[in-house]
Amino acid sequence: DAGVTQSPTHLIKTRGQQVTLRCSPKSGHDTVSWYQQALGQGPQFIFQYYEEEERQRGNFPDRFSGHQFPNYSSELNVNALLLGDSALYLCASSNPYRGSFKDYEQYFGPGTRLTVT
Amino acid sequence: DQQVKQNSPSLSVQEGRISILNCDYTNSMFDYFLWYKKYPAEGPTFLISISSIKDKNEDGRFTVFLNKSAKHLSLHIVPSQPGDSAVYFCAASAKGGSEKLVFGKGTKLTVNP
């Protein structure tokens, strides 16, 4: 049973560029959440996708956008990269909304380390 | 405005002894709490959770205690093992766990052989 997978593992971009990160949820999960973890901090919630729609959003600018596909996988896009966007980007999956077996625990992938120079 | 606080950045214990990690929260809407363990260069690994309708949940060597009146929870690890050395994050959610997770800054646990 595959857990949450993310790609790429590492990424180096230049300020002003755009980046796309990808996530496949754990089998049986239909909800994907994205988090940003800066050095020495806990993960910060960016947004959550369910049924291909953004359901919740954290305090991040519109430069951060996402998408969920019919197979429940998801993308995180960041435009006009800033040096401060350098962080570990984590994807988490869960199944909190439907079905007889709800899974509220969010399971995390290994993350994508983004460095903006 | 930090809604979930882990006031101890680090904790060091001897192998075989008890490790107690603490967490405080301020938002009374939180009703689901989780602990995660994180090794360097890996994503957080789910350890144990507790709903606000309970005051204790146990899973093997890990026990989480919730004191709603004090808005405080703790994670007990007994006995501690060197492999438990990692950063531990406390997280909270509202609406039974379907809402976003709000994390503390983490506590680095070191278990000495």
Boltz contact constraints between the chains, C-beta under 6 A:
constraints:
  - contact:
      token1: [A, 41]
      token2: [B, 105]
      max_distance: 6.0
  - contact:
      token1: [A, 42]
      token2: [B, 89]
      max_distance: 6.0
  - contact:
      token1: [A, 42]
      token2: [B, 103]
      max_distance: 6.0
  - contact:
      token1: [A, 42]
      token2: [B, 104]
      max_distance: 6.0
  - contact:
      token1: [A, 42]
      token2: [B, 105]
      max_distance: 6.0
  - contact:
      token1: [A, 42]
      token2: [B, 106]
      max_distance: 6.0
  - contact:
      token1: [A, 43]
      token2: [B, 103]
      max_distance: 6.0
  - contact:
      token1: [A, 45]
      token2: [B, 100]
      max_distance: 6.0
  - contact:
      token1: [A, 56]
      token2: [B, 100]
      max_distance: 6.0
  - contact:
      token1: [A, 90]
      token2: [B, 43]
      max_distance: 6.0
  - contact:
      token1: [A, 96]
      token2: [B, 97]
      max_distance: 6.0
  - contact:
      token1: [A, 96]
      token2: [B, 98]
      max_distance: 6.0
  - contact:
      token1: [A, 104]
      token2: [B, 97]
      max_distance: 6.0
  - contact:
      token1: [A, 105]
      token2: [B, 46]
      max_distance: 6.0
  - contact:
      token1: [A, 105]
      token2: [B, 49]
      max_distance: 6.0
  - contact:
      token1: [A, 106]
      token2: [B, 101]
      max_distance: 6.0
  - contact:
      token1: [A, 107]
      token2: [B, 46]
      max_distance: 6.0
  - contact:
      token1: [A, 108]
      token2: [B, 43]
      max_distance: 6.0
  - contact:
      token1: [A, 108]
      token2: [B, 44]
      max_distance: 6.0
  - contact:
      token1: [A, 109]
      token2: [B, 43]
      max_distance: 6.0
  - contact:
      token1: [A, 110]
      token2: [B, 42]
      max_distance: 6.0
  - contact:
      token1: [A, 110]
      token2: [B, 43]
      max_distance: 6.0
  - contact:
      token1: [A, 111]
      token2: [B, 43]
      max_distance: 6.0
